[in-house]
Amino acid sequence: MEYKGLEAVPIHDELIKRCLQGDRQAHYELYQLYHRSMYNVGYRIVNNEEEAQDVLQEAFISAFRNLDHYRVDSTCGVWRKKIVVNKAINKVKKRRMERLPEDDRWDVREEASADVLEGFPFTVEKVKNAIKRLPDGYRMVLSLYLLEGYDHGEIAGILGITESTSKSQFNRSKKKLKELLEGGML
Amino acid sequence: MKDELKNFIDNNRSAFDDHRPPEKIWSAIESALPGMRKRSLWNSVSLWRAAAILFLGLSVYFFMTKTLQRNEGALSQVEFTDLELFYSSQIAEKVALINDIDAPGESDLFTQDFQRLDAMYQVLREEMKNRPSEKVKDALVLNLLVRIDLLNQQIKKLEDSRRPARKAKASLV
């Protein structure tokens, strides 16, 4: 599994040790190191500033409270990311504005190669805005796969769907994203 | 657009982490985690609390000691006024006695000592007026006692020197 962002910073064993001793400054340093990437992971899932702030807060409190459960053999970044992703998904589930697909009825065929765009003529800003406009289910799968680096098996586990649903949802989300980008509505 | 989108996102990954959480989040996290040892002392509320308590304690201490000192000083002043009156009358009596017996200029050494003690006394008295304290009072009383002792010695000396004269007078009679 390929990780970016959260894992870019090496694991700070010394920092975690200090945190476990109750050192406030160590907690703050850990927060400073990861708050931005964690905030953005959560933001992409909930797609809402206020909820993203709640997610960040809840994720850090949970992470700090369970720091003693953090095992050296598990990658620190994976652990932290899992906390923030779970908190964010719970928020979306609570919101229930859009139900996640529950079965394979959402399956779609792989996109034809003819749909492939020539080059990639869009700016980061446009892609970001297009992702924001995706429905919750599409946005979560696309973000988890493309930006957070999870594979479909992991996404299936996180969202409580099947792996094939994750794949089909991802294909649909890409199609929708393409429509949004080409539609010039951004 | 499968690979293009993935490549594009991979190449611009950091640009997708552009949201910044507000500062208040940390305060909320911090307050939700009790029992943290505060290493950053300047930001510590309890440190400021402790400092305030210490300051209050010191203020009370200094106020109390100052008041006590003032009370003690006032007490010394009253006590001293009585003592001074008592000893001064004794001194005046003794000086008068010496003046009766002794011809002036005869006891230079004694006069010098006495004058020196009197000068010291004036200095101490000034100190007592400005900053009354037990110490200054003691010094003043000691000065008076030394002068009385000195006067007693002088009187004895003078009386002793007169005695042979009397004896001589008596033998003559």
HADDOCK unambig.tbl for C-alpha pairs under 7 A between the chains (distance, minus, plus):
assign (segid A and resid 5 and name CA) (segid B and resid 14 and name CA) 6.99 0.50 0.50
assign (segid A and resid 22 and name CA) (segid B and resid 35 and name CA) 6.91 0.50 0.50
assign (segid A and resid 22 and name CA) (segid B and resid 36 and name CA) 4.56 0.50 0.50
assign (segid A and resid 22 and name CA) (segid B and resid 37 and name CA) 5.10 0.50 0.50
assign (segid A and resid 23 and name CA) (segid B and resid 36 and name CA) 5.86 0.50 0.50
assign (segid A and resid 23 and name CA) (segid B and resid 37 and name CA) 4.84 0.50 0.50
assign (segid A and resid 23 and name CA) (segid B and resid 38 and name CA) 6.25 0.50 0.50
assign (segid A and resid 23 and name CA) (segid B and resid 39 and name CA) 6.35 0.50 0.50
assign (segid A and resid 24 and name CA) (segid B and resid 36 and name CA) 5.38 0.50 0.50
assign (segid A and resid 24 and name CA) (segid B and resid 37 and name CA) 5.53 0.50 0.50
assign (segid A and resid 24 and name CA) (segid B and resid 38 and name CA) 5.08 0.50 0.50
assign (segid A and resid 24 and name CA) (segid B and resid 39 and name CA) 6.03 0.50 0.50
assign (segid A and resid 25 and name CA) (segid B and resid 38 and name CA) 6.96 0.50 0.50
assign (segid A and resid 25 and name CA) (segid B and resid 39 and name CA) 5.73 0.50 0.50
assign (segid A and resid 25 and name CA) (segid B and resid 40 and name CA) 6.25 0.50 0.50
assign (segid A and resid 36 and name CA) (segid B and resid 20 and name CA) 5.99 0.50 0.50
assign (segid A and resid 36 and name CA) (segid B and resid 21 and name CA) 6.87 0.50 0.50
assign (segid A and resid 37 and name CA) (segid B and resid 17 and name CA) 6.17 0.50 0.50
assign (segid A and resid 39 and name CA) (segid B and resid 21 and name CA) 6.56 0.50 0.50
assign (segid A and resid 40 and name CA) (segid B and resid 17 and name CA) 5.34 0.50 0.50
assign (segid A and resid 40 and name CA) (segid B and resid 19 and name CA) 5.97 0.50 0.50
assign (segid A and resid 53 and name CA) (segid B and resid 21 and name CA) 6.57 0.50 0.50
assign (segid A and resid 57 and name CA) (segid B and resid 25 and name CA) 6.07 0.50 0.50
assign (segid A and resid 57 and name CA) (segid B and resid 29 and name CA) 5.88 0.50 0.50
assign (segid A and resid 60 and name CA) (segid B and resid 29 and name CA) 6.90 0.50 0.50
assign (segid A and resid 61 and name CA) (segid B and resid 29 and name CA) 5.79 0.50 0.50
assign (segid A and resid 61 and name CA) (segid B and resid 32 and name CA) 6.95 0.50 0.50
assign (segid A and resid 115 and name CA) (segid B and resid 1 and name CA) 6.69 0.50 0.50
assign (segid A and resid 116 and name CA) (segid B and resid 1 and name CA) 4.05 0.50 0.50
assign (segid A and resid 116 and name CA) (segid B and resid 2 and name CA) 6.78 0.50 0.50
assign (segid A and resid 117 and name CA) (segid B and resid 1 and name CA) 4.99 0.50 0.50
assign (segid A and resid 119 and name CA) (segid B and resid 4 and name CA) 6.62 0.50 0.50
assign (segid A and resid 120 and name CA) (segid B and resid 4 and name CA) 5.98 0.50 0.50
assign (segid A and resid 146 and name CA) (segid B and resid 6 and name CA) 6.36 0.50 0.50
